[in-house]
Amino acid sequence: MNTTNHQALSLLQQAFDALEATADSDIDTLEDEEAEAVPAQYACRKIMEAMDLLRAENRAQLLGA
């Protein structure tokens, strides 16, 4: 994993960990209005999506190398 991706994942993980403490465990069941109604849950979901994308890209690069 390159340094930039590692730093990005680390920052996203820190942000997610901080937000997760304030978020409900049912973040996957919320509606589209989530961003306005429950911003912490919305942020947690988006952080996890970004982390998943970065991890998938890194795995693909490692397997292709």
Order of alpha helices (4+ residues) and beta strands (2+ residues): alpha-alpha-alpha
